[in-house]
Amino acid sequence: MVQLYNLHPFGSQQVVPCKQEPAHFCCGRDVLFVAGTAASCRVEVFAVRDQGRCEPLGSFATLGPVLRMAHSRAGDYLVTIEEKSKATFLRAYMNWRCMSAGSSRVCVRMVGHKMEESYSETLKEQMSIVEMPLSDPPLCISCCPVTGDLLVGCKNKLVMFCLKYLVINQNLTVLDFERSLILHIDNLIPAEVAFCSKHIAITTELDVLILKLELVQQSADRTEQCTHGITALEKPVDRGVTDKDPLTQSLQLEVDEFVICQKPLELLGEESKLCEIPITLESTELPTEDTKRFQVRYLLFRRFTPDQSPFGFCEETKLHSLQLLPVYQTGNSVTAHEEIENETELLSLFCFFSLPHVGYLYSVGKLIELISTYQYSEKSEQAVLTPQFLHVITSEKLQCFTVRCSAAAARDEDPYIDTTVKVDYSRTYENVKTESCIHLLSEAHLLLRAAIMDPSFLKSDEKEEILRAFRESCALLGDCYSRFDTKDYHLALPYYRMSGLSMTEVLKRLASEGDEIQTYEKGFLFYLTHSLNEELNEELSKESANQVLRIFYLADPEQLPHILCSPCMRNVCPSTAVEYLQKVEKMMPSVVLTLATAFMALKMGDLMMYEHEMDSYKEAALTCGFIGQPKLLRQHKEGVVIPTEFAVHLKETQPGLLVAATVALHENSKIELEEADTFFKMLCSNSENNIPQLLVDFWEALLVVCSQEEIVQELLLRITSQYVWRISKKQHPETKPLKTTEDLINSCNHFGSIFPWVTSIMSAGSPSDEDYHEDIPKLQSLLCSHSINIASALPVLEPLSEAGNIGLAIHVLCSTHLGKHEEAIDQLLQRCPDAAVLYAQHELKGDSRPVWWNKLLPELCKRTRLNGNDCPVLISSLKETLSVVAMELELRDFLSLLPEDGTAAFFLPHLLHCSQRKLLT
């Protein structure tokens, strides 16, 4: 929507007393340039002071009458197109401010002229005029506000001059230009051009073309193309007159007594290259390694047709006031000298052009789109676009329109805030519940936001006042979207956030409207719901919390259990909350309502009511209820998980339910693993390094249901580390574990049945191991499964390497997992020979079968020979091993393994058994 102001927003006007009749003028930074008529050939310069006062700075002569002129903020130079003897000249006036110091010296030089150092010293005290000769007469000019580069429009081409800063010596830097690029455009006579940040806009009488120069990446196959600067174009598509000869196609073709016009056309983005206007680039810079090569990207093309009347075409239908407007983001940066400077970043770019009775504003930044059209009540003569207003001089008056440039740029920066909907005179309509109030407030808000985005804002004396007015406009808009039944009700939240108001302040604003309110609009409820759910640090008073409770009971009772869990509602009256909850539960019962009632009963200290509510559902249903509202168990404060009173009570009375609920929250992505760790540590008042048993219970329970391999491995390592720590420190759990080893083996495939040979090793252990026996079988069960990554677990298991039979069992389990069976057998024969054969029977299968006769049998023979009859365990193990090997090998192979000095009577039965097996087969 566009708003027309019949009264222009200017505070005052000043009459500038010129010494000559003005013909052209332009503004630059803090100065006004006025060019006289043909009779004077001079340009007067005025300084614009505070409160609009204009003081003459001086004047300087021109070569002839000025036809066009423009000022560049970058470089602070004035460029003119002048006429003399029916020839036109392009000139740039540098260092013109020296006139205010009384200097009248002038230096005239050609563009690119090399200046000697001795000659250049005088440039500091004199104005310098740079002549820029062109092969064709210049028609129009534009200076880039970002770089100071100059674009000159000529017939069938555009010429670009780059602004150069030439360092003569440490005390003198001189400005000059270098002609860098020519854009050849067939059959085009530019009426106006605009140039900003490599974007080029061109208008003829009825056509508009917007282009962008983009850098070309050099490559081997494009070297020749880039050298000549040719931009390849697709074949033009005719959208107008169908004629086979393109040279005959023009805006108006006169055939006999008729005028044939091409139809109106608008092409945006990629389609705009089908506009039938081919462009060729010619690079005129001296080629170096750092030379930039460009290609053209078409952004927009629009063609208009003349106004029609019963008497023919209106010859005054022409485009005018072409302008590219950049919008910047302002920020702070600290320089090397620790001085704070303003840095500007180009956010968006906008293009404006106008016909006599309508103006058009396009965004040509990230998106190419028409933002607004402006209908004038009278014929326009000239228009100027600013981030806040469009000023139009018509045949009778000055008209001002609000514009959306700052709004569109802000939307690009922060898409969540819709600034296009998005302050003293507005207070008049503060209590009028109509869309007019929103419209007026939005316009005021838009102006304030545009002022804040202005690059000069940080140095403005009115900074605090503007920010205060901006926050007030946000608050008023929040009020509107909270009170009105509008489709954009959700905007109440961002506006209240930008206003800086607290929830308590917002509640007071709404409560001040009148007596008890029985109905509440969606915008207000949307704001309250999101503010309460986002766990802000603000705690409402008892009165405000009860007020919020009543609002939701009347407007959205299903939200009661959720808003009661907000940290903001800590001070709510629990008895009042229970009263409302019970009323709602009678109408729409749910497990979340029951849990919320139990929570409030705990706050009241009514354990009988608490137990009654908790007994209403089975544990599985209660677990689902906690999924529906996790804040019943945990909340956040300054980014840290905090257990609730509910969780503390469950820890003491129903730890199994608490663990099951937390596992359910994790599996439903309501709590992260690290958050759960912090939750249980804080719940059990443990330090960061101490692991409470309830957290171990949670890890064990999570292993049962978790399907994410990465989390499973993390849990296995954590549990293993805790088991090892407690075993090595002989530390008892502070609470009884929720699951025994048998429970875990039966419910979790990550815990395996303990191997017989492990049991055999442990049977020979010391009685003191029984003091913490529950951790030992759990650890052994974990290692008896194939889930844990042993290579990762070895550093964790290291503390148990010297822990008697416990360490032996763990060591052999690790060797077995790693496939080191021979190493495992050595360990067993050395420390627990009773378990060696059991180990072999359980582990030496398949590809590991040869270890029986290649390792176990020779080792037993050797150790039996050394110990003789003093070690009956070795003798019995040797007999069992011989029995197995006799069944596996051929007689010759079996015989070769027997010791030469062995007792024949001992080995003979096994030899007979091996030979009989051969005969039987």
N, C-alpha and C positions, 0 to 999 in steps of 0.2 A: 504494500500500500504506500502511496506517495501523498504527502501532506503539503498543501500549498499555503504559504503564509502571505496574507495580504499586506501585512506590515513587515518590512524587512528588518532583520535582527541587528542592524548596525546601531551603535550607540551614538555616533555623531558623524558629521562630514566636514571636510576641510576644502576650501577653495585654494588651489595652488596658483599663485600669481606668476604666470609665465611672461617673459619679455617678448615673446613672439607667438604668433598664432600656432597652436599645436596641431599636428597632423597625425602623429603616431605616438604611442607611449607603451612602456612595459615596466614591470616591477622586478626588482632583484634584491632579495634578502631584506636590507633595511633602506633601500634607495628607490627612487622613481626617476626613470629616464623619459624625457619628453622631446620628441623630434619635431622641429618646426616645419613650416610649409616650404615650398620650393624657393621662396624668396630669401629665406634666412640661411639655409644649409647649416644649421647648428643643432646640437643636442644639449639640452639643459638637464642638470642632475640635481635632485633634491634628496636630502636626508629625511627619512621618516622617523620622527622622535616619539617619545611617550605621548599618549593621549592623542595620537594622530597629527601632531604638529609637523609641518614640512618646512625645512630650512634649506635654502639654496646652497649647494656645494660648489657650483661653478658650471661652466659649459665648455664645449669644444666643437671645433668646426668639422664638418664632414666634406667629403669630396663633392657631393651633390645632394639633391633631395633624397631622404630616406624612404624607401618603399616598404621594407620590412625590417624589424629588429627584434632581438631576443637577448636575454641575459642568462648567463650560466652561473649557477651558484658554485659549482665545482670550477675552480680557476678564477672566479670573479671577473669574467670578461663580458664585454658587450659585442655582439656580432650584428652586422647590418648588411642589407642589400641596398646599394645606392645607385643613382642614375646620373650620368653626365654625358652630354653630347649623344643622346639616344643609345648609350651603352650602359650596361649594368655591371656593377662591381661588388665583390664580396670582401668585406673587411672585418677584422676583429680588433677591438680596442682593449689593450692590456694595460694594467697598472694605471687606470684612469683616476684612482683615488688620490694620486699625488697632486691633482689640481687643488684639493682642499688645503694643501700646504703652501699654495701660492706658486707652484712651479708651472711654467708655461712651455717647457721644452717638450718636443714631440719627436719621436723616432719612427720613421716609416721603413719597413723592411718586407721582403718577400718571404712567403712561407718556406720553411726549410733552409733559409739562408744561414750559413755558418758564420757565427759572430766571433770576432777576435776578442780575447780576454780584456785587453786594454780598452777596446771600444765599448765592451759590455758593461764596464764599471759604471758608466753614466746612466745605464738603464734603471738603476735604483731610484733615481730622482726625476724620471721623466715618463710620460705616457708613451706606450709603444703601439703602433698601428701595424697589423700584419695583413698584407695583401695576399689574397688567395685566388690566383687566376684560374679560370675554367674555360673549357672549350665551348660550352654552351651557356647562355645567360641563366643565372640563378633565378628561380621563381619563388621558392619558399625555403625556410630554414627552421631547424629545431636543435636544441641543446639537450644532451642527456643529463638529467639532474643527479645521476649517480656518479658518472665518470667524467663529465664535462666534454665528451666527444661531440662532434658537430655533424649533423646530417643536412645536406643541401639537395633540394629537389630541382631538377632540370627537366627539360623535355626528354622523355623516353629513358630517363636514368636518374638514379640517386647516387650522390657522392658522399662518402663518409670520411671525415677527418678525425684522427685520433689526437687527443690533447697530450702533449709531451711536456715533462718537467725536465729542463736541461740544467744540470748542475755545472755552472761555470767555475765556481770555486766555493770554498766553505762559507762564504758570506753572500753568495748570489746564486739564485735559481731563477731561470727565465722560462716563461711559457712559450711553447711553439706548437705547431700542428704538423701532422704527417698524413698526407692523403693515403689511406690504407685500402679502401675497397670501393668498387663501383658496382651498383646493381643496375644492369641493363634491363629495361622493361619496355617492350614494344607497344606502340600505339597508346601511350599513357602520358598525359600532361597533368602533373600533380598540382592541385590547387592549394593543398596544405599537407604538411608532414608533421609527425610527432615521433620522438625518439626517446626511449628510456630502457636502460638495462638490456640492450641488444634486441629490444622489441621495436618494430617500425610500423607506424600507421600512416596510410596514404589515403587522401580523398581526391577525387575529381569532382566534377559538378554533381554527379549523382551516384558515384561508386565509392565504396569504402573497402580497403584491403589492409589486413593486419598480418604482419610477418614476424618471424623470430629468427635471428641468426644463431646457429648452433655450431659448436666446434666439431670438426671432423677428425676422427682418429686416423692417424697416418698408417697405411699398410702398403705392402709391396704391390698389390694388384690395383691400388688406387692412387699411386704416386703421380701418374700422369694427369689423372683427372683433378687431383687436388692442386697440382701445380698451376693449371689453367683456371682453377676456381670455378669449374662448371658444375652447376647443380642439375642433376638429371631429374626430369619431370615426367609424369605420366602424360599420356596423350590427352589433350583437353577434350572435354565432353561438351557439346553444344547444348545449352539449356534455353536458348532463346530462338532467334531467327534461324531457320534451317536453310543454310546456303553452303554450297560445296566450297566456295572460295572464302577462306577466313579473312582475307584482306578487305573484303566487302562488308564484313560485320563490324558495326560500330554502334554506339548508343542510339543514334538516330540515322536512319537511312532515308534520304529524300528520293522518292520515286514519283515522278509526275507531280500531282498536287497533294500527295499523301505524305504523312510523317509516320514511319514505322518504328515503334519502340520495343525494345526487348522487355520481357515481363519481369516483375520484381523477383528478386532472388535472395535467399539467405543460406549460406553454407558455413557450417561450424566445424572446427577441428579438422580431421583428416579429409572431409569432403571438400573443404575450401580450396584444395589444390586443383579442383576441377573447374576453376573459375575462368579459364580461357586466357589467363594472363601469365605467359611464360616469363621466367626471370633467369638471367644469366649473371653469375658473379665473376668479376675481374679483380684479382688481387693486384694492387699497385705498390705494395711494400717491397723493399729490397729483401729478397729471400735469404733467411738465416735459419739456423737450427731451431730458434724459438718462434719463428713466424707461425702465427695462428691461421688455420684454414677453416673456412666456414661453409656451411650449407644452409639453405633456406627451408624453414618449416612454415607452411601456411596455417594460420590460426583462424581467420575469419574473412569472409567476403560477403558484402551486402550491396545489392543494386536496387535503387529506387527508380520510380517513374515520375515524370512531371505531373503536377496537379492538373486536372482536366476541368474545363468549364465549357458552357455552350458556345463560347467565342474562340475556342482553341486552347492551346497550352499556355500555362503561366510561365513566362520566361524567368521569373524570379525564384522558381523552385530550385534552389541550390543548397548544397551542404555547406556548413560553416562551423567554426569553433571546435575543430578537432583537438583533442587533448588526451594524453596518457597520464594517468594519476597513480603514482606509487603510494602504497601504504606500508609503513614500517612498524616493526616492533622495537621498542626502546629498552635497553638494559644497561647495567653497570659493569664496568670492567676496571681493574686496577692496573695502571701502567707501570713501567719500570721505575718511574719516579714517584710511585705510590700516590699519584694523583688520580682521582676518580673522573673518568670521562664517560660521555654517552656513546654507546655503540648502537647502531641501527641495523636491523636485518629486514630485508625486503620480504614482506609477507604475501602481498597480493598486488596485482596490477590491474587497472581499470581503464577503459577507453570510452570517451564520450564524443559524440558528434551530434549535430542538430540540423534539422530542416527548418524552414520558417515557422512552422506551427507545432512541431513535436521534436523532442530530444530523446536520444537513446543512450543508455548506459550499459556497457558490457563488462563482464569480468573476463580477463584474458590471462589469468594466472594459472592455478592448478586446474581449474575448470573453465571452459569457454562457454559462457551462457549470458543471455540477456537478463539483466537484473531488474531494470525499470525503464519505463517510457514516461515522458513528461509532456503533457498537453499544455500549450500556451494559449492564453485567452486572446492575445493579439500576435501579430507578426513579430518574430524575434529578429534582433539585429546582431546580438553577440551574447555568448554564454560563457561562464567560467565555473569550473567544477572544483570544489574543495571536499575534504573528507566529511564535512558536516552538511554543507549546503550546495545546491546548484543555484547560481545567481544568473538571471536572464534579463537582459535589457531588451524590452519590447518597444514598439512604436510609441507607447504612451507611458510606461511605468517600469519600475524595477520589480521583478518577481523573484521570490526565493522558494526553493523546494528542498525538503529534506531528502537526503540521499542515503544509500545503503552501503557505501564503500567500507566504512569502518566495521559495519555489522558483518559484511561478507568476509572481511579479513579476519575478524575475531572468530567467526565460525570455522574458518580454515585452521586457525590456531587451536581452538577448543570446540570440537564438533558437538560435545554434549550440551553446551549452552547455546540455545537457539536465539541468536541476537536479532533475528529478522521479525520476531513476533511484534524479543527481549525488552530547580524543580518547583518554584514557588507557586506558579499559576496552576499547577496540577492539584494542589491541596484543595482548591475550590471544589473539586469533584471527588474528593476522597471518599465520601460516604454514598456516592451515587453508584448503585449496583448495575452498571451498564457497561457494554463493551467500549463506550466512548472513553470511560475512565482508563481502561487498559491501553487504548490507543494513545491518549495524551501522555500517559506515564511512559509508554514505550518510546515515544518520540523524545521526551526529555532524557530518558535513560540512554538513548542512542547518541544524543549530543554529548552527554557526559563521557560515555565510553570512547567516543571519537577524540575528545579532549585528552583523555588519559593516554591514548595511543599516540598522540602527537609527539614527535621527537624532542620538542622543547619542554615537555611536561615536567621532567625532573628538575628543571631550573626555574619553574614557574613559581611566582610568589603566592599564587592562589592554589598551590598543590593540595594543602590540607582541606581547604574549603571545597575544592572539586571532589576530593575523595569522600568527604562527609556527605556532600550532595549525592554522589554516586551510591553510597551505601543506603542513604535514605530512599533514593529511587528504587533500589532493589527491594527494600523492605515494603514499600508501598505496592510494588508489583506483586510481591509475595502475598500481601493481604488480598489483593484483587483475585489472584488465582486460588486462594484459599476460600474466599467467600462466594465466588461466582460459580455457577454451573456452566463450565466451559470445557470444550474438548481438550484444551491445553492445560488442564488442571495440574499435570505433573510438573509444570514449570514453577509451582510454588516452592518446591525443594531447592533448585539451584538459586532462585532469587533470594530466598531466606538465607542460604549459605553465604552468598556474596554480600549480604547486608551485614554479616557478622553478629546477628542477633542470636541469643541463646534460646533454648526451648522455653524457659521460664518467661523470657521477654515476649516471645511469640504468643504464648498462652495469655499473657496479660493484654496484648493488643487485641486478641480475638474476644477476650472476656469483657473488654471495655466497651463493646458495641452496644450492650444492653443487658436485660435481665437474663434469666436462665434460658439457654438455647437447647431446644429439643432435637433439632436436625443439624447435621454437619455435612458440608460439601466434600466432594471427593478430594479436592486439592489439599484441604487441611488434614484429612485423614492420611493422605499419601505422604505428606510431610512428616506427620507424627510417626507413622509406621516405620519409615525409612530411618528417621533420626533415632528411634528407640532400638532398631535392629542393628544399627552400625556401631553400637557400643561406645558411645561418646563418653568423655570423662566427666560430663556434667551430671550431677546428682540432683534430681528434683526434690524440692521440699515435700513434707508430708501432705500439705494442702495441694500443691501442684500435682503430685503423684496420684492422689485420690481423685483430682479433677480429670486427669488423663484416664484413670480407671473407669470413671463414670461415662466419659465420652465414648470409649470403646464398647462399654456395655450397651449403650443406647444405639450406637451406629454400626458396630461390627463386632458382635459378641464372640465370634469364632477366634478373634485375635487376642482375647483376654489372656490365655495361658502364655502366649508368646511375649506380649508386652510386659507381663509380670516378671519375666526372666531377664529383662533388660537391666544392666547395671544402673541405669538412670532411675529405676523404680525401687531402689533399695529401701527408701524411706516410706513406702506405701504402707497403709494400715492393713495388717494381715487378716484381721477379723472381717473388715469390709471386703477384702479381696475374696475370702472364703464365701461370704454371703453372695457375692455376684457369681462366683464360679458354680456354686451349687444351683443357683437359679438357671444358669445356662445349661448345666449338665442334665437337668430335668427335661430340657427341650431337645438337646442334641448331645447325648453322651459320647464320650471318647476317652481313650486311655490317656491322652495328653492332658485333658481337663482333670482327670483323676490324679495324675502325677503332680499337676500344678496345685491342686487342693491339698495333697499330702505335703507339698513343699511349704505352703502357707501354714498348715497345721504345725509343722516343725518350728516355724518362726514364732508361732503362738505358744509353743511348749506343750501342745495337746497331743501326747503320744498315743492316746486311745483313738483319736480321730485319724492320726497318721496311720496306725496299724489297720484300721478299718478300711481306709482308702487303698492301702497297698495290698490288702487281701482280696480286693475286688477282681483282680486279674492274676493270671498265672505269670510266671517269670518271663516266659517267651514274649507275652503280650506287653509286659512292662518294658522289656528291652526295645521293642518296636516303638513304644512311646517316647523313649529317650532319643531315638533316631529322629522322631518328629520334632523334638525341641532339645537340642544338645545343651542349651544354656541352663537347663535344669541341673546339669552336673558341672559344667565348666563355663567360665566367662573369661574375658580378656581385659587386662588393665595395662595400658601403656605397652601393648604388644606381648605381654606375658600371660600365660594361662593360669587362671586362679580357680581352685576347686570351690564349689558352693557348699553351703551348710548341708544341703541334701547329700552331696558326695561324702562329706565327713561322716554323716550319720550312717550311710550305707557301708562305709569302711568298717564301722564297728559292729553293725548288725547283720548285713547281708553282703559280705565282700564278694561272694560268687556272682551276685547280680550286678555289682559295680563293675567287675572285670568283664562279664559278658556284655554289658552295655557299652563299655569302652571299646571292646573288640568290634561290636556292631557299628559304632561310630566310625572306626577306622576303615572298615570294609565298605562303608557307604560314603567315604571321602568327607566325613564331617570333622575328622581330627587327624593330624599327621603323626607319624611315628615319634618324631622328636617332641611334639607337643604332648603326646601321651606320656613320654618319659618325664617331662617337667611336671605334668599333672600329678603323677603318682609320687614323685619325690616331694612335691610341696604338700600333697595330701598326707604323707607319712612323716613330714617334717624332717626329711633326710637332707644332708648336704649334697652338693653336686656330685661328689665322688662316691658316695655310699648308695648302694642299690637296695631299696626295700624289697622284701619278699613279695609284696603285692604287685610290684612291677614285674618281677620274675614270673609270677602267676599270669600276668597279662601277656608276657612274651610267649609263655607255653601255650596259653589258650589261643593266641593269634596264629601260632604255627599250625594249629589244627585246621584252620579255615583259609589261611592265606594262600593265594595262588600265584602271586608275583614272585618270580624266582629271585630277583634282586633283593626284595625285602626278606624272603625266606633265608637267604644266606646271611644277611645282616643279623637276623634274629638268632640264627644258629650260633654265630660267633659271639653274640652278646650273652646268650645263655651259657655257652661253654665257658666263657671268661668268668661268669659269676660262679658257676660250679667249681671251677679250678681255684678261684680266689678263696672261697669258703673252705674247700678241702685243705688247701695249703695252709690257711690260717687257723684251721680247726674252729671255724666260726659257725655258730648256730643261726638259722633264720630267726628273725625276731617274731614271726608269726608262723603258724602251722601252714605248710603249703596246701593249696587247694586241690592239687592232683598228686597222686602217688605215681611211682614208676610204672606200676601195672596199669593205672588209668591212662597214662600217656601212651604206653605201648598199644593198648586196645583202641585208642581214639585217634592217634596221630601216626601217620606212616613215616614221619621223620624220626621216630623213636623205634628201634628194632629190638627184637628179643635178644637177650644177652646170651652170648655163645657159651657152650659148655666148658670150653677150655678157659674162658674168663672166670667162670664160677669156680673152676678148679684152682686157678691162681689165687682167687680171693679167699678160698677155704683155708689156705695156709697163712693168711694174714694175721696181724696182731689184733687182739680183742679191742684195742682202743679205736680201731677204725669204725666200730659200731656206733660210736658217739655221734658221728655225722654220716651215718650209712645212707641216708636218703639221697644225698647229692651224688654219692659214688655210683650207685646203680643207674641214676638218671644220666650221668655223664657217660657211663659205659654203654647204656642203651642208645644214646645219641651217636656214639662212635660205631656201634654195631649196625647202624643203618648206612645206606649209601647216599644220604642227602648232603652231608656236610663236606665242604671242600677241605680235605686234610692239609693240603699245602698251605692254605691260608690260616688254618687253625694251629699249626705247629708252634708259632711264637706264643700263642695263648696257652698252650699245654706245657710249655717249658718248665714252669715252676714245679710240676709234678714228676720231673725226671728222676729225682732221688727219693721219692716218697714210698719206699718199700714195695710191697706187692701191688699197691694201687698204681704206682708209677710204672711197674713192670707191665701190668695189664694194658695201661694206656700206651706205653711205648710199643708193645707188640701189636696192638690194634693199628697204630699209625703205620708201622712197617708193613703190615698186611695190606692196608689200603693203598700203599705206594707200590705194592708188588714185590717187596723185599722179603721173601719168605725165608731165604737162607739166613739172613740177619736175624729174623724173628726166632728161628730154631736155635741159633747160637745163644740168644738171650735166655730162652726157656731152658735149654740144657744146662746153662751155667747157674741159673737162679731158681728155676722151678721145673725140674725134669719130670715131675709127675704129670705136668700138663702138655709135654711135648707131643706124645702120641695122640692125645685128644685134639691138639692143634692140627696135627697132620691129617687126622681123619676128617676134620671139619673144613680145612682150608686147601689141602693139597689135592685138588681135583682138576680134571681137564688138562690144560696145558701145564699146570703146576705139578702134575703127577710124578714126573721124573725126580723131583726133589726128594722123594722117599728114598730112592736108592743112590742118588748122586750126592746127597748131603746128610740126610738123617741117619741112614744105615752106617756109613763110614764114621760119623761122629760118635754114634753110640758104641760101636766096636772099640774106638780109640779110648773113650772115656771109661768103658767097662774094663778094658785091659789095665788102665792106670789104677782104678779103684778096687778091682777084684770083687771078692764076695762081700765087701764092706758096704756096698750100695745096692741093695736088692731092687730099688726103683729102677736103676739103669738096666739091670738084668731083665726085669719084667718088660720094660719098654723095648729092649732089644728083641725079645722073643716076639712081641706083638708086631714089631717092624719087620722081622724076618718072615712072619706069616703073611703079611701084606705083600712084601716084595716077591715071595715064592709064587704067589698067585698072578703076578704081573709079568715076570721075566721068563725067558727061555732058560733051560737048565744050564747051558754053557755060560750065558750071561750072568746068571745068578751065582754060579760057582766062581766066576772071576771076581766077584765082589767080596767073597769071604776072605778073612785074614789067613795067611799061610801058617801062622803059628797058633791058630785057634784050636780049641778042643773039639775033636771029631764027634764025640758023643753029644756035644751041645748042638752042633749044626746039622748032624745027620738026619734027624727027623724032618727038618725043613727041606733038605735035599731030596729025601724020599717023597715028601709031599709034592715038591715041584715036578719030579720025574713022573709020579703017578698021575698028576694033572695032565702031563703031556700025553701019557699013554691013553688016558680016558678020552682026550680030545681027538 
